[in-house]
Amino acid sequence: MKKNWLIISRYPKRSMGRTLDVHRTQTSRYHPQPSWTVRNKQRASLSFFIVVIFFAVFGMIVFTELFVIDERNRNGGYTMRNGILLYRSHQEKNEYEEDLQGDNFPKALDNGIEALLAGEQFGVPIAADNLKSQGYILPNSMGTQISSGSQINVPLADGIWQNVAGTTNKFFVYSAYFDRREPFNFIRIIGATKTRGHDPVFCRFWYPLLEKNSTKYISTNTTANVKVIRENWNLKYSAVYVNCPLKKGQAVPTAVSIFSKPSPTPTNTLIVNNFYNETQLPTKKYAVCVKPLHYNYDKMMQIVEFIELNRIMGVEHFVFYNHTVGHQVDCLLREYISKGVVTLLPWDLDLLSQKEIRTEGLFAAMNDCLYRTMYRFSHVLFIDFDEYIIPRSKPTLPELIENLQRQRRGPEVGAYSFQNAFFYLQWDDDEWTQDTQDVIALNLVTQKKTRRKSKLHPHKQRSKYICRPEKVVEVGNHFVWEFIRGFVSYNIPSDHGILHHYRICEFGGDDCVKQASTVDRTAFKYRTELVEAVKSVYDNNKDKCDLEDLYMSERQQIAAVPFIDIFNKDFKRLLDPNTR
């Protein structure tokens, strides 16, 4: 007993029952109780068993899901092909068999197609060798379902909005371009459709059967991938890319059509633009892209100043999109078109601006211009009519970019970003306007408005850019959204150049003029040459285009009249008895 009481004395705060347990553990020889170590082992074994059961159940769930997905791919749903997520339904199975979509074209179909290409089925006098000589790929690598000897019901077109029939929501396509950049070749189509939940569509490639003056075509079908262009302001409809993949070695088609499941007969046919020419890649060729002209745009002095000043700074060509313009601008643009200075494309998108899609679908126009200028111009400016990228350290943009590129170290540049500076129109004209009666000079905003906001916007906020189009995948309003791999945007220091933005206060009213400002006469270096160029265009087209007369403002007229003339006029009025 003494020994047991000694054990109890070691645990004075425990209950008697617990003490007796200890006593029994130590005194019982024939009925030993499990120790704490044994109990811990039992608990560990139970935990391990629970973990094994959990992973077994989880594995069964994963296995079941994989089996169900495989069944879905057979009967319809989503599947991955060539790195693109595609949709297939059970009803499409007959028309778009997996065998026909695969890389190995069925041999059973090869013989029929070769006979077709040889003109045996439709009486077309053409041999397969003729197609080979034109660069066409024969059936082994040509692709999916081939229909041949057919006529295209819709005229081939480029740069015109066309409807995709049979879709649940509005779906339009505008232009098509061959994109040869990695990782694989495909036809990239500029379109517009619903931002979320767009309809699945398919591509039909058209290849002519005859070398010249052919109205017969063979065609191949493939599934399209619709990619929404990022800037859509969360509106119902958005600009989109419709991407149609080409197989390895497949020839670039002459045209492409987009169609939906219920409409196997296409209601649109787009010419495929292929501007790549390895021996004639452009160098130091600059172009400008501008969003669609709308609201019957007719500011004839603004557009002439815009074109002529940019030409002085090194730009060779301008791409505009015509939604609605007035008669003066229309006439002037026709003159520029005849000289090869301007490309003007129709823009009649059947979507409500600002309600269904952002500002006349401007992001479709901007990205169309990106691909339309690719491989034709080395650099492209994306700006508006009230904006000018003005170089400060060099006289022209090509000289500026060349100098900056020579000094730069680091990743390859795909675009050059310029900070925005507001030249608010509510601020007074520069003082030189009080000493001239030159109506041309007095109507040039870059010369008379020289006060700007002191603080520049950061890059990507109101900034604009010059890009190398072949290095870009998708452009936005103020910056490039996506480059090809390895290229980045270069933020240009303000001492080399900034964006001059001539506009009224962006939030309405006149409070903006209270902000800190500075006088910036950088654009003065172009004044003499600009005035002469604008005057020449105005004088040569005034009668032909019925251009309005130019006037000085009331303030300018008063400032331009010599003081002695004002004094004499007032003195004569005082002497006139009729005014007494």
C-alpha positions as CSV (number, residue, x, y, z in Angstrom):
1,M,0.0,0.0,0.0
2,K,2.8,2.3,0.7
3,K,3.9,2.0,-2.9
4,N,0.5,2.9,-4.2
5,W,0.2,5.9,-2.0
6,L,3.5,7.1,-3.3
7,I,2.2,6.9,-6.8
8,I,-0.9,8.9,-5.8
9,S,1.3,11.5,-4.3
10,R,2.9,12.1,-7.7
11,Y,-0.5,13.1,-9.2
12,P,-2.1,15.2,-6.4
13,K,-4.5,17.0,-8.8
14,R,-6.0,13.9,-10.4
15,S,-9.1,12.1,-9.2
16,M,-9.1,9.0,-7.1
17,G,-10.5,7.0,-10.0
18,R,-7.6,7.9,-12.1
19,T,-5.2,7.0,-9.2
20,L,-6.8,3.7,-8.8
21,D,-6.3,3.0,-12.6
22,V,-2.6,3.7,-12.1
23,H,-2.6,1.4,-9.1
24,R,-4.3,-1.4,-11.1
25,T,-1.9,-1.0,-14.0
26,Q,1.0,-1.4,-11.7
27,T,-0.4,-4.2,-9.4
28,S,-2.2,-6.4,-11.9
29,R,-0.1,-9.2,-13.4
30,Y,-2.7,-11.4,-15.0
31,H,-5.1,-8.8,-16.6
32,P,-2.9,-6.0,-18.0
33,Q,-4.7,-2.9,-19.5
34,P,-3.6,-1.4,-22.9
35,S,-1.0,1.3,-22.5
36,W,-1.2,4.8,-24.1
37,T,1.4,3.8,-26.7
38,V,-0.9,1.0,-28.0
39,R,-3.9,3.3,-28.1
40,N,-2.0,5.8,-30.2
41,K,-1.0,3.1,-32.7
42,Q,-4.7,2.0,-33.0
43,R,-5.7,5.6,-33.7
44,A,-3.0,6.0,-36.3
45,S,-4.1,2.8,-38.0
46,L,-7.7,4.1,-38.1
47,S,-6.6,7.4,-39.6
48,F,-4.6,5.7,-42.3
49,F,-7.6,3.5,-43.1
50,I,-9.9,6.6,-43.5
51,V,-7.3,8.3,-45.8
52,V,-7.1,5.1,-48.0
53,I,-10.9,5.0,-48.3
54,F,-11.1,8.7,-49.2
55,F,-8.6,8.4,-52.0
56,A,-10.3,5.2,-53.3
57,V,-13.6,7.0,-53.5
58,F,-12.0,10.1,-55.1
59,G,-10.3,7.9,-57.7
60,M,-13.6,6.2,-58.6
61,I,-15.2,9.6,-59.1
62,V,-12.4,10.8,-61.4
63,F,-12.5,7.5,-63.3
64,T,-16.3,7.9,-63.7
65,E,-16.0,11.5,-64.9
66,L,-13.4,10.6,-67.5
67,F,-15.6,7.8,-68.8
68,V,-18.6,10.2,-69.0
69,I,-16.5,12.8,-70.8
70,D,-15.3,10.3,-73.3
71,E,-19.0,9.3,-74.0
72,R,-19.8,13.0,-74.4
73,N,-17.1,13.4,-77.0
74,R,-18.7,10.5,-78.9
75,N,-22.2,11.9,-78.7
76,G,-21.5,15.7,-78.5
77,G,-20.1,18.3,-76.3
78,Y,-16.6,19.8,-76.0
79,T,-13.4,18.3,-77.4
80,M,-9.9,19.6,-77.8
81,R,-8.3,19.6,-81.3
82,N,-5.1,21.4,-82.4
83,G,-5.0,23.2,-79.1
84,I,-8.5,24.7,-79.6
85,L,-11.6,23.9,-77.5
86,L,-14.4,22.9,-80.0
87,Y,-18.1,22.1,-79.7
88,R,-19.7,19.1,-81.4
89,S,-23.3,17.9,-81.1
90,H,-24.8,14.5,-81.9
91,Q,-26.6,16.0,-84.9
92,E,-23.3,17.2,-86.4
93,K,-21.7,13.7,-86.3
94,N,-22.6,12.7,-89.8
95,E,-21.4,16.0,-91.3
96,Y,-18.3,16.4,-89.3
97,E,-16.9,12.9,-88.7
98,E,-13.8,12.7,-86.5
99,D,-12.1,10.6,-89.2
100,L,-12.5,13.5,-91.6
101,Q,-11.2,16.0,-89.1
102,G,-8.1,14.0,-88.3
103,D,-4.6,14.5,-89.7
104,N,-4.8,11.2,-91.6
105,F,-7.3,11.8,-94.4
106,P,-9.2,8.6,-95.3
107,K,-7.7,6.7,-98.1
108,A,-11.1,5.7,-99.3
109,L,-11.8,9.3,-100.0
110,D,-8.5,10.0,-101.6
111,N,-9.3,8.1,-104.8
112,G,-12.6,9.9,-105.3
113,I,-11.0,13.3,-104.7
114,E,-8.2,12.6,-107.1
115,A,-10.7,11.6,-109.7
116,L,-12.6,14.8,-109.0
117,L,-9.5,16.9,-109.3
118,A,-8.8,15.2,-112.6
119,G,-12.2,16.3,-113.8
120,E,-13.7,12.8,-114.2
121,Q,-16.8,13.4,-112.1
122,F,-17.8,16.9,-113.2
123,G,-16.1,17.1,-116.6
124,V,-13.7,19.8,-115.5
125,P,-10.6,19.8,-117.7
126,I,-8.0,20.0,-115.0
127,A,-5.4,17.6,-113.7
128,A,-3.9,17.3,-110.2
129,D,-0.5,18.4,-111.5
130,N,-2.0,21.8,-112.3
131,L,-3.2,22.2,-108.7
132,K,0.3,21.2,-107.4
133,S,1.9,23.8,-109.7
134,Q,-0.4,26.4,-108.1
135,G,0.7,25.4,-104.6
136,Y,-2.4,23.5,-103.7
137,I,-2.2,20.5,-101.4
138,L,-3.7,17.3,-102.6
139,P,-6.2,15.3,-100.5
140,N,-3.8,13.4,-98.2
141,S,-3.3,16.7,-96.3
142,M,-6.2,18.7,-97.6
143,G,-8.6,18.2,-94.7
144,T,-12.2,17.6,-94.0
145,Q,-15.2,16.9,-96.2
146,I,-14.6,17.9,-99.8
147,S,-17.4,19.2,-102.0
148,S,-16.4,20.1,-105.5
149,G,-17.4,21.6,-108.8
150,S,-19.8,23.9,-106.9
151,Q,-20.4,27.6,-107.5
152,I,-20.2,30.2,-104.7
153,N,-23.6,31.8,-104.4
154,V,-22.4,34.9,-102.6
155,P,-19.9,37.2,-104.4
156,L,-16.4,37.2,-103.0
157,A,-15.9,40.3,-100.9
158,D,-13.4,41.9,-98.6
159,G,-14.1,44.7,-96.1
160,I,-17.9,44.4,-96.1
161,W,-20.1,43.3,-93.2
162,Q,-21.8,40.0,-94.1
163,N,-24.4,38.0,-92.1
164,V,-23.9,34.5,-90.8
165,A,-27.3,32.9,-91.2
166,G,-29.0,30.4,-88.9
167,T,-27.5,31.6,-85.6
168,T,-29.5,32.3,-82.5
169,N,-28.0,35.7,-82.1
170,K,-26.6,38.3,-84.5
171,F,-23.4,37.1,-86.1
172,F,-21.5,39.1,-88.7
173,V,-18.1,38.7,-90.5
174,Y,-16.1,41.5,-92.2
175,S,-12.7,40.3,-93.4
176,A,-10.3,37.3,-93.5
177,Y,-6.5,37.1,-93.2
178,F,-4.0,34.3,-93.5
179,D,-2.0,34.2,-90.2
180,R,1.2,32.3,-90.7
181,R,2.7,33.0,-87.3
182,E,3.4,30.2,-84.8
183,P,2.3,27.8,-83.4
184,F,0.2,26.9,-86.5
185,N,-1.3,28.5,-89.6
186,F,-5.0,29.5,-89.7
187,I,-7.4,32.0,-91.3
188,R,-8.2,34.8,-88.9
189,I,-11.6,36.4,-89.5
190,I,-12.8,39.7,-88.1
191,G,-16.3,39.5,-86.9
192,A,-18.9,40.6,-84.3
193,T,-21.3,38.5,-82.3
194,K,-22.6,38.0,-78.8
195,T,-20.1,38.5,-76.1
196,R,-21.1,35.5,-74.0
197,G,-22.8,32.3,-75.2
198,H,-22.1,32.9,-78.9
199,D,-23.2,30.3,-81.4
200,P,-20.9,27.5,-82.6
201,V,-19.9,28.1,-86.2
202,F,-17.9,26.3,-88.9
203,C,-15.5,27.4,-91.7
204,R,-15.6,26.4,-95.3
205,F,-12.4,27.0,-97.3
206,W,-12.8,27.5,-101.1
207,Y,-10.2,26.5,-103.7
208,P,-10.7,27.3,-107.4
209,L,-10.6,24.4,-109.9
210,L,-9.3,26.3,-112.9
211,E,-6.2,28.5,-113.1
212,K,-8.0,31.6,-114.4
213,N,-11.6,32.9,-114.7
214,S,-12.9,29.9,-112.8
215,T,-16.4,29.8,-111.3
216,K,-16.0,26.3,-110.0
217,Y,-14.6,25.6,-106.5
218,I,-13.8,22.7,-104.3
219,S,-14.3,23.3,-100.6
220,T,-13.2,21.8,-97.2
221,N,-15.0,22.3,-93.9
222,T,-13.6,22.6,-90.4
223,T,-14.7,23.8,-87.0
224,A,-14.2,27.4,-86.1
225,N,-12.9,28.8,-82.8
226,V,-14.5,32.1,-81.7
227,K,-12.3,34.4,-79.6
228,V,-13.9,37.5,-78.1
229,I,-11.7,40.6,-78.4
230,R,-11.0,41.9,-74.9
231,E,-12.3,45.5,-75.0
232,N,-16.1,45.2,-75.2
233,W,-17.2,47.3,-72.2
234,N,-19.4,44.4,-71.0
235,L,-22.0,45.1,-73.7
236,K,-24.1,42.3,-75.3
237,Y,-22.1,42.2,-78.5
238,S,-18.4,42.3,-79.1
239,A,-15.8,42.3,-81.8
240,V,-14.5,38.8,-82.2
241,Y,-11.9,36.7,-84.0
242,V,-13.2,33.7,-85.8
243,N,-10.2,31.4,-86.2
244,C,-10.2,28.6,-88.8
245,P,-7.2,26.3,-88.4
246,L,-5.3,25.0,-91.4
247,K,-3.7,21.6,-91.4
248,K,0.1,21.3,-91.8
249,G,1.0,21.9,-95.4
250,Q,-2.6,22.9,-96.4
251,A,-2.7,25.6,-99.0
252,V,-4.1,29.0,-98.3
253,P,-7.6,29.1,-99.6
254,T,-8.9,31.7,-102.0
255,A,-11.9,32.5,-99.9
256,V,-13.7,31.4,-96.7
257,S,-17.3,31.2,-95.5
258,I,-18.7,31.0,-92.0
259,F,-21.9,29.0,-91.4
260,S,-23.9,27.5,-88.6
261,K,-25.4,24.1,-88.1
262,P,-28.9,24.9,-89.5
263,S,-27.5,26.6,-92.5
264,P,-25.1,24.4,-94.6
265,T,-25.3,26.9,-97.5
266,P,-23.1,29.9,-96.6
267,T,-24.5,33.4,-96.8
268,N,-21.1,35.0,-96.8
269,T,-17.9,34.6,-98.7
270,L,-14.7,36.5,-97.6
271,I,-11.6,36.9,-99.8
272,V,-8.6,35.6,-97.8
273,N,-6.0,38.3,-97.6
274,N,-2.4,37.0,-97.7
275,F,0.1,39.9,-97.6
276,Y,3.2,38.1,-96.6
277,N,6.1,38.3,-99.1
278,E,9.4,37.3,-97.7
279,T,11.4,39.2,-100.3
280,Q,9.5,42.5,-99.9
281,L,9.0,43.0,-96.2
282,P,8.5,46.8,-95.5
283,T,11.1,48.9,-93.7
284,K,10.4,52.5,-92.4
285,K,6.9,52.5,-93.9
286,Y,4.4,54.1,-91.5
287,A,0.6,54.0,-91.6
288,V,-2.2,55.4,-89.5
289,C,-5.4,53.5,-88.4
290,V,-8.4,55.5,-87.2
291,K,-11.7,54.2,-85.8
292,P,-14.9,54.5,-87.9
293,L,-16.0,58.0,-89.0
294,H,-19.6,58.5,-87.9
295,Y,-22.3,61.1,-87.1
296,N,-21.9,62.4,-90.7
297,Y,-18.4,63.5,-89.9
298,D,-17.6,66.6,-92.0
299,K,-14.8,68.5,-90.3
300,M,-12.9,69.2,-93.4
301,M,-10.1,71.3,-91.9
302,Q,-9.5,68.8,-89.1
303,I,-9.1,65.9,-91.5
304,V,-6.8,67.8,-93.8
305,E,-4.6,69.0,-91.0
306,F,-4.5,65.5,-89.6
307,I,-3.4,63.9,-92.9
308,E,-0.9,66.6,-93.8
309,L,0.8,66.9,-90.4
310,N,1.2,63.2,-90.1
311,R,2.6,63.0,-93.6
312,I,5.2,65.7,-92.7
313,M,6.1,63.6,-89.6
314,G,6.8,60.5,-91.9
315,V,3.4,58.7,-92.3
316,E,2.8,57.4,-95.8
317,H,-0.7,55.9,-95.7
318,F,-4.0,56.2,-93.8
319,V,-6.8,53.6,-93.3
320,F,-10.3,54.9,-92.5
321,Y,-13.6,53.3,-92.0
322,N,-16.7,55.1,-93.3
323,H,-19.9,54.8,-91.3
324,T,-21.3,58.2,-92.3
325,V,-19.4,61.3,-93.6
326,G,-20.5,64.7,-94.9
327,H,-20.1,65.8,-98.5
328,Q,-16.9,67.9,-97.9
329,V,-15.0,65.1,-96.2
330,D,-16.3,62.6,-98.7
331,C,-15.0,64.6,-101.6
332,L,-11.6,65.3,-100.0
333,L,-11.1,61.6,-99.1
334,R,-11.7,60.7,-102.8
335,E,-8.9,63.0,-103.8
336,Y,-6.5,61.4,-101.3
337,I,-7.7,57.9,-102.4
338,S,-6.9,58.8,-106.0
339,K,-3.3,59.6,-105.0
340,G,-2.9,56.4,-103.0
341,V,-2.7,58.2,-99.7
342,V,-5.9,56.9,-98.1
343,T,-7.8,53.6,-98.0
344,L,-11.5,54.1,-97.2
345,L,-13.5,51.0,-96.2
346,P,-17.3,50.9,-95.8
347,W,-18.5,50.3,-92.2
348,D,-22.2,49.4,-91.9
349,L,-22.4,47.1,-88.9
350,D,-26.0,46.3,-88.0
351,L,-25.6,46.7,-84.3
352,L,-26.8,49.6,-82.1
353,S,-23.8,51.7,-81.2
354,Q,-23.3,52.1,-77.4
355,K,-26.3,49.9,-76.6
356,E,-25.4,46.6,-78.3
357,I,-21.7,47.3,-79.1
358,R,-19.1,49.9,-78.2
359,T,-18.9,53.0,-80.5
360,E,-19.8,51.6,-84.0
361,G,-17.8,48.4,-83.2
362,L,-14.5,50.3,-83.2
363,F,-12.4,47.4,-81.8
364,A,-13.4,45.3,-84.9
365,A,-12.1,48.2,-87.1
366,M,-8.9,48.6,-85.1
367,N,-8.0,44.9,-85.3
368,D,-9.0,44.7,-88.9
369,C,-6.6,47.6,-89.6
370,L,-3.9,45.7,-87.7
371,Y,-4.1,42.7,-90.0
372,R,-4.8,44.8,-93.1
373,T,-1.5,46.7,-92.6
374,M,0.5,43.6,-91.5
375,Y,3.5,42.9,-93.8
376,R,2.6,46.0,-95.8
377,F,3.8,48.6,-93.3
378,S,6.6,48.4,-90.7
379,H,4.9,50.6,-88.1
380,V,1.3,51.6,-87.6
381,L,-0.1,54.4,-85.4
382,F,-3.5,53.9,-83.7
383,I,-4.8,57.4,-83.0
384,D,-7.9,59.6,-83.4
385,F,-8.4,62.7,-85.5
386,D,-7.9,65.0,-82.4
387,E,-4.6,63.2,-81.5
388,Y,-1.0,63.6,-82.7
389,I,2.1,61.7,-81.6
390,I,4.6,64.5,-81.7
391,P,8.3,63.6,-81.6
392,R,10.4,65.9,-79.5
393,S,14.0,64.7,-79.8
394,K,13.8,64.1,-83.6
395,P,11.8,65.8,-86.4
396,T,10.0,62.7,-87.8
397,L,8.6,59.5,-86.3
398,P,10.8,57.1,-88.3
399,E,13.9,58.9,-87.1
400,L,12.6,58.9,-83.5
401,I,11.8,55.2,-83.5
402,E,15.1,54.2,-85.2
403,N,17.0,56.2,-82.7
404,L,15.2,54.8,-79.7
405,Q,15.5,51.2,-81.0
406,R,19.3,51.8,-81.5
407,Q,19.6,52.8,-77.8
408,R,17.4,50.2,-76.3
409,R,18.6,47.2,-74.5
410,G,16.3,44.4,-73.4
411,P,13.4,42.4,-74.8
412,E,12.3,43.0,-78.5
413,V,9.9,45.9,-78.9
414,G,6.5,45.2,-80.5
415,A,4.9,48.6,-79.7
416,Y,6.0,52.1,-78.6
417,S,3.7,53.8,-76.0
418,F,3.4,57.6,-75.7
419,Q,1.9,59.4,-72.7
420,N,-1.2,61.6,-73.2
421,A,-1.2,65.4,-72.7
422,F,-4.5,67.3,-72.9
423,F,-4.5,70.5,-74.9
424,Y,-8.0,71.8,-73.8
425,L,-9.7,73.8,-76.4
426,Q,-11.2,76.1,-73.7
427,W,-7.8,77.6,-73.1
428,D,-6.9,80.8,-75.0
429,D,-5.2,80.6,-78.4
430,D,-1.5,81.2,-78.5
431,E,-0.5,84.9,-78.6
432,W,0.8,84.8,-82.2
433,T,-2.8,84.5,-83.4
434,Q,-3.2,88.2,-82.5
435,D,-0.7,89.2,-85.1
436,T,-1.8,87.5,-88.3
437,Q,-4.7,87.4,-90.7
438,D,-3.7,84.1,-92.2
439,V,-7.0,82.2,-92.1
440,I,-5.4,78.9,-92.9
441,A,-3.0,79.2,-89.9
442,L,-5.7,80.4,-87.6
443,N,-7.7,77.3,-88.3
444,L,-5.0,74.8,-87.5
445,V,-5.6,73.5,-84.0
446,T,-2.0,72.2,-83.5
447,Q,-0.6,75.7,-84.1
448,K,-3.1,77.9,-82.2
449,K,-3.6,75.7,-79.1
450,T,-0.3,75.5,-77.2
451,R,-1.4,75.4,-73.6
452,R,-1.6,71.9,-72.2
453,K,-2.1,70.2,-68.9
454,S,1.2,70.0,-67.0
455,K,0.7,66.5,-65.6
456,L,0.9,63.7,-68.2
457,H,-1.3,60.6,-67.9
458,P,0.6,57.4,-67.0
459,H,1.1,54.8,-69.8
460,K,-2.0,52.7,-70.6
461,Q,-4.2,55.5,-69.4
462,R,-5.2,57.7,-72.4
463,S,-1.9,56.8,-74.0
464,K,-1.6,55.9,-77.7
465,Y,1.0,53.8,-79.5
466,I,2.9,52.9,-82.6
467,C,3.1,49.1,-83.2
468,R,4.9,46.7,-85.4
469,P,1.9,44.9,-86.7
470,E,3.5,41.5,-87.4
471,K,4.5,41.3,-83.8
472,V,1.0,41.9,-82.4
473,V,-2.0,39.6,-82.0
474,E,-4.6,42.0,-80.6
475,V,-4.8,45.7,-80.2
476,G,-6.9,47.9,-77.9
477,N,-7.7,51.6,-77.7
478,H,-4.8,52.7,-75.5
479,F,-2.4,49.8,-75.6
480,V,-1.6,46.5,-77.2
481,W,-3.4,43.6,-75.5
482,E,-1.4,40.7,-76.9
483,F,2.0,40.3,-78.6
484,I,3.4,37.2,-80.2
485,R,5.9,35.5,-77.9
486,G,9.0,37.4,-77.0
487,F,7.8,41.0,-77.7
488,V,6.8,43.8,-75.3
489,S,5.7,47.4,-75.2
490,Y,8.3,50.2,-74.7
491,N,7.1,53.2,-72.7
492,I,8.7,56.2,-74.4
493,P,10.1,58.9,-72.1
494,S,8.3,62.2,-72.4
495,D,11.4,64.1,-73.5
496,H,11.4,62.0,-76.7
497,G,7.8,62.4,-77.6
498,I,4.2,62.6,-76.2
499,L,0.6,62.4,-77.5
500,H,-1.0,65.8,-78.1
501,H,-4.7,65.5,-77.5
502,Y,-6.8,68.5,-78.5
503,R,-10.3,68.3,-77.0
504,I,-12.8,70.0,-74.7
505,C,-12.9,69.0,-71.0
506,E,-13.4,65.3,-70.9
507,F,-16.1,65.5,-68.1
508,G,-18.0,68.4,-69.5
509,G,-18.1,72.0,-68.3
510,D,-15.0,74.2,-68.1
511,D,-13.4,73.1,-64.8
512,C,-10.5,71.5,-66.6
513,V,-8.9,74.8,-67.4
514,K,-8.3,75.4,-63.6
515,Q,-5.7,72.6,-63.6
516,A,-2.0,73.3,-63.7
517,S,-0.9,74.0,-67.2
518,T,2.1,74.9,-69.3
519,V,2.7,76.3,-72.8
520,D,4.1,73.7,-75.2
521,R,5.0,75.0,-78.7
522,T,6.7,71.8,-79.9
523,A,4.4,71.5,-82.9
524,F,5.6,75.0,-84.1
525,K,8.5,73.4,-85.9
526,Y,6.1,72.1,-88.5
527,R,4.2,75.4,-88.9
528,T,5.5,76.7,-92.2
529,E,5.4,73.4,-94.0
530,L,2.0,72.5,-92.6
531,V,0.4,75.8,-93.5
532,E,1.6,75.5,-97.1
533,A,0.4,71.9,-97.4
534,V,-3.1,72.6,-96.0
535,K,-3.4,75.8,-98.1
536,S,-2.6,73.8,-101.2
537,V,-5.2,71.1,-100.5
538,Y,-7.8,73.7,-99.6
539,D,-7.2,75.9,-102.7
540,N,-7.1,73.0,-105.1
541,N,-10.3,71.5,-103.8
542,K,-12.4,74.4,-102.7
543,D,-14.6,74.6,-105.8
544,K,-14.5,70.9,-106.6
545,C,-15.6,69.9,-103.1
546,D,-17.7,73.0,-102.4
547,L,-15.6,73.7,-99.3
548,E,-16.9,76.2,-96.9
549,D,-15.1,79.6,-96.6
550,L,-12.7,80.0,-93.7
551,Y,-13.1,82.8,-91.2
552,M,-11.3,84.2,-88.2
553,S,-13.2,84.2,-84.9
554,E,-14.6,87.4,-83.6
555,R,-11.7,87.6,-81.1
556,Q,-9.2,87.0,-83.8
557,Q,-10.8,89.7,-86.1
558,I,-10.7,92.3,-83.3
559,A,-7.1,91.4,-82.5
560,A,-6.0,91.5,-86.1
561,V,-7.4,95.0,-86.8
562,P,-4.7,97.7,-86.2
563,F,-5.4,100.1,-83.3
564,I,-5.4,103.2,-85.6
565,D,-8.2,101.8,-87.7
566,I,-10.3,101.3,-84.6
567,F,-9.5,104.8,-83.4
568,N,-10.4,106.4,-86.8
569,K,-13.7,104.5,-86.9
570,D,-14.7,105.6,-83.5
571,F,-13.6,109.2,-84.1
572,K,-15.7,109.4,-87.3
573,R,-18.7,108.1,-85.4
574,L,-18.3,110.8,-82.8
575,L,-18.2,113.5,-85.5
576,D,-21.3,112.2,-87.3
577,P,-24.3,114.4,-86.3
578,N,-26.7,111.5,-86.8
579,T,-25.0,109.6,-83.9
580,R,-25.3,112.5,-81.4
